[in-house]
């Protein structure tokens, strides 16, 4: 049998793709699919992908453009190609993809589970109803409709966090310290968009290692209800108000704490009704135990996939594909990584509105342990804390023999790069 014949015998997998602005490059998906499946690129929003990307996708598989169609019409268009599975790596399209999968009888999250995975208000409600510790929360629409109710929250409720009900990366996530700040923040709110919740308190004594934020993410693979834990990812301190500044894999947490964090993450997945899928679960460490920040129905972004691939030789993209095609994927044991993989980001000052200079970045590749350097926003660019982690100035990727060494690399990175800007 020739290679071409073997390729034709592979199952066809639908990949819902939003375009380079919002997704990983298509080659990553094509590489992960090699020997596993053929690709059917499903484009729900043509303008997002762009003509050049469309041409490129056609070289990597079959393209079906369903932009402008209803879910039912899109499902009919996809059905003509007879895919054996469908995947989505963008939170914003999970519910849409679930609707397609339901109509075609393909393996995916149910529509209700996809809604809980993408809408933080529905998610908080499901976690609370499932008996998991969760901060007090409110639909901001209710408070906007009755502004007097804001006063009834009481001073003990502060600080609060205002965040979008959908989306990732701390975009538009704001700390609210008083009734006056809440009143001001409510002046320009789109109906149905925002959630208000009590700030999950930091632990009074450190639980994570030195130089780590008091929260982690747990990377899970669910296969027909069976759970595999790929690992726990640590986080450096946040940049105000809630912008992530990187990842550490594995996290610097004691084994007993790690066990409780994993238990909380698995409990959250079950409370949301997840049976099969790759999940990224963010968990806060508190004096009272782990509290779920949020559950994401896709693999973690911000280089987490790359860190896991480097450390464990497990490709979360390929795992997602295999699950979608009906394969039972379970990891009985996952080895402890031999070193600490990291990505560290420098975020601009929250008060900056424009970057005027970035100095010292050219010396960063000389830091031992740094393997790659990424440039983000630069001189002349407008910036805002509202863009969350996406608005970084510079980032480094690499590995260190231990967490203390990784922390020293981060300190040197931050010391060498000086970012100037204007408010």
C-alpha positions, 0 to 999 in steps of 0.5 A: 500500500502506498503512502497516498493510499494509507492517507486516504484510509485515515478518518476525516476529522472536522477542525473548526478554525477561526483564523490566525488572529485567534488560533494556532497556525494551521501547520501545528494541527496538520503536524498533530494529525499526521498518521491520525486523520485527514483534515476538514477545515470548517470555517464558521467566520470567513472574514476572520481566516482571510483569503491567504489563510484559505489558500494555505488550508486547502493545501492541508486538507479540504475546506468547507466555508459555512460562514453566514449559515445557521447551525442547521445549514452549517451541519448540512454542509459539513455532513456532505463530507462525512467526517468521523469526528469534529474538534474545536480549539477556540472557546468562542466556538465551543457551543457552535461546534457542539450544535454541529456535533449534536446534529451529526451524531459526532463525539463532542461536548453536549450543548449544555456542557459547552454552554457551562464551559464557556459562560462563567455565570452558568459555570459558577452556578453549576459548580455551586450546585455541584457542591464545590466551593465557589465565591459569591457571584452575581449577574451584573445585568441584575445590578445594572437593572436595579442600581440600588441593589449594589448598595446591599452588597455591603462593604464586606463583599469588597474587593470584587472582580468584574469579568466577561462571562465569556473569554479567556486571558483576563481580557477586561477583567477589573478589580472593584474596591468600593461601591463608588468604583462599582458604580463607575464601572457599570456606566458602560456595560453591554447587557449579558456580557459581565459577571461580578464575583467576590475576590477569591482571597489569597492564602495568609501563608504561602502555599505555592513556592517562592516567586509563584502566584497562589493559583495554578492550572490543572491539565486534564484528559477526560476519556469516557469519564476516566481522568488522566492528569497531565500535570499542574502548571504554576504561574509567576506573579500577576501583573495588575489587575489580573494579567498572567505573566507566564507559566511554569511546568510543573508547578512548585507545590508540595505533593499533598497540595497538588493532590488537593488541587487535582481533586478540585479540578476533577470535581469541577469537570464532573460538575459541568458534565464533562465526559470526554475532552481535554481541559484546562482548569484554573484553581486558586489556593486559599486557607480553606482549600482549593477554589475553582477560578474557571474551567476551560473546554480546550487545552491551555493557551499561552505556551502550556501545550508546548511546555507539556509537549516538551516535557512529556512528549504528549501533544494535546492537539493530537490527543483532542483529535484522537478522542474526537475520533472515538479512541479511548485515551488514558495515561495510567502514569505520567512521568515527572518532568526532568526539568522546569519548563517556563514561559515568562512575559513582561506586561506593560504598566497598567497605566500605560496607553502607549509604549515609547521604548523597549530597551535591553531586549537584544541581550536576553538571548544571552541568559542561560536557559533561554531558548526563544525570545518573543516580541509583543507590543513595541514602541509606538503601539497603543496598549491597554490592561484590558487586553489581558495577557495578549498585550505582552511586551516581551516573552521568553521560553526555556527550561531550568534545572529547578524552580529556584533557577527558573526564578533567577532567570525570570528576575534577570529577564525583568532586570534587563528589559526596561519598558517605557510608556506614556499614560 
